[in-house]
Amino acid sequence: MKHKWMFLFLRGICGSAIGVTLLTSFACAQDTLTWEQVKAKFEAANPALKADEINVEEMKAEEITAFLRPNPQFTAATDGTQLAPHSGVWQPLVGTQYQGNFSYLHERQHKRELRLESAKEGTQITASQHEDLERNMLFSLRSMFVQTLSAKAVLDLAKADLDYYDKIIDISRTRFQAGDIARIDLDRIELLRVQYEAEIETATVNLRTAKFQLMQLINERTPVDRFDVTGNFDWSDVVKPLEDYHQIALDNRPDLRAAIETIQQSDTNHKLAVSNGSTDPTYSAWATYNPSFNNPNDKETLGLSVSIPLRIFDHNQGEKKRTLLDIDRSRNAADAAKAQVFDDVDSTYEQLRSNIALLKPYKEKYRDQATRVRDTVTFSYEHGGASLMDFLNAQSDYRVVQLAYVQLVGSYLTFAGQLNLVVGREEIQ
């Protein structure tokens, strides 16, 4: 029995230890997100984007207000309350006249319909502007995402360089112990290790900073050590002709669409201004009970009237002229927006093309050459066939070439994201 209780006690301790280990592992696990997951989090949680989205809903609510009819007017009145002449005594309500009046303003020339049309076009413009805000914020988000991937690549490169250099230090210590190199050469090699350590620290700070900025955009509260992203850190030389990107931008840029929609709204507003210059009659009807009439059959009466304002001076001339001028202003603004679209596409396309032109020789030639030179000189140095200076120069050249390639890939991904920005949709993943 004693052994049984001891067994149960030990099993409980082991179970608790395993549970704690699993919980600790789960707590320390990283939340690694892809670009699509980061984008989804951004669209769901970014407060600035959500606030602007509510603005679109507010514009839709204004469509209801724009199409409302004028409220009818009801007036109740009394008159003629007087002393009773036969007694000289105050008798309330004796001989009092009662009247109820109902009136309604009739809007002519399709004013309500034009107000509704203008409000709907305003909603369309606001929705397009919201898409444009999302387009620009997605570019910032993608830039931070690419910057994070670039920082990870630089950190991995720095760690790989340090691992390789540590092997060289081990080889140099072996050669020193064998008497192949002097103590001063070994000291110089060991002292240079601090540069690699500094590069790792700098790359680590840059990575954490990029993560902080990315987490802010998606409103993420995960500890930075648990937050990570993953993606294809590579490039492709497959791009469409420039004219194709021009057409894609013309079809998809929300800011250009908003400018064109503004022309339509300006035209509607001018029609509304003309309509508002017309006369709106007010129809009225009333019923009266007047007990003071001598004719006992003539106490109840009905009446109708039409009130027509005489618009002799005010024909809404100012608004007619202003809205007519606004049509021309909107057309010029749309032309300027279209010219800006072409300029954005042309400049971004050229930057991307230039970046690809720089990347090709690195991928096809320079990286492999730098690796061969470093490995060859390292092998020669290990066997005493190369000087310390030759080895350090080869190692430095290798680091410069590899780092330049990583930075160029990061620039390519940034320019690819910028091309997606200027054409209005994700053409390059």
Secondary structure as the mmCIF struct_conf table of DSSP 4:
data_model
#
loop_
_struct_conf.conf_type_id
_struct_conf.id
_struct_conf.beg_label_comp_id
_struct_conf.beg_label_asym_id
_struct_conf.beg_label_seq_id
_struct_conf.end_label_comp_id
_struct_conf.end_label_asym_id
_struct_conf.end_label_seq_id
HELX_RH_AL_P HELX_RH_AL_P1 LYS A 2 CYS A 28
STRN STRN1 ASP A 31 LEU A 33
HELX_RH_AL_P HELX_RH_AL_P2 TRP A 35 ALA A 45
HELX_RH_AL_P HELX_RH_AL_P3 PRO A 47 ALA A 66
TURN_TY1_P TURN_TY1_P1 PHE A 67 PHE A 67
HELX_LH_PP_P HELX_LH_PP_P1 LEU A 68 PRO A 72
STRN STRN2 GLN A 73 ASP A 79
TURN_TY1_P TURN_TY1_P2 PRO A 85 SER A 87
TURN_TY1_P TURN_TY1_P3 PRO A 92 GLY A 95
STRN STRN3 GLN A 97 LEU A 105
TURN_TY1_P TURN_TY1_P4 GLN A 109 HIS A 110
HELX_RH_AL_P HELX_RH_AL_P4 LYS A 111 GLN A 177
TURN_TY1_P TURN_TY1_P5 ALA A 178 GLY A 179
BEND BEND1 ASP A 180 ILE A 181
HELX_RH_AL_P HELX_RH_AL_P5 ARG A 183 LEU A 191
TURN_TY1_P TURN_TY1_P6 LEU A 192 LEU A 192
HELX_RH_AL_P HELX_RH_AL_P6 ARG A 193 LEU A 217
TURN_TY1_P TURN_TY1_P7 ILE A 218 ASN A 219
BEND BEND2 THR A 222 THR A 222
HELX_RH_3T_P HELX_RH_3T_P1 VAL A 224 ARG A 226
STRN STRN4 PHE A 227 VAL A 229
HELX_RH_AL_P HELX_RH_AL_P7 LEU A 242 ASN A 252
HELX_RH_AL_P HELX_RH_AL_P8 PRO A 254 ASN A 276
TURN_TY1_P TURN_TY1_P8 GLY A 277 GLY A 277
BEND BEND3 SER A 278 SER A 278
STRN STRN5 THR A 282 TYR A 289
TURN_TY1_P TURN_TY1_P9 PRO A 291 SER A 292
BEND BEND4 ASN A 294 ASN A 295
TURN_TY1_P TURN_TY1_P10 PRO A 296 ASN A 297
BEND BEND5 LYS A 299 LYS A 299
STRN STRN6 GLU A 300 SER A 307
BEND BEND6 ILE A 312 PHE A 313
BEND BEND7 HIS A 315 HIS A 315
HELX_RH_AL_P HELX_RH_AL_P9 GLN A 317 PRO A 361
HELX_RH_PI_P HELX_RH_PI_P1 TYR A 362 TYR A 366
HELX_RH_AL_P HELX_RH_AL_P10 ARG A 367 GLU A 382
TURN_TY1_P TURN_TY1_P11 HIS A 383 GLY A 384
BEND BEND8 GLY A 385 ALA A 386
HELX_RH_AL_P HELX_RH_AL_P11 LEU A 388 VAL A 423
TURN_TY1_P TURN_TY1_P12 GLY A 424 GLY A 424
BEND BEND9 ARG A 425 ARG A 425
#
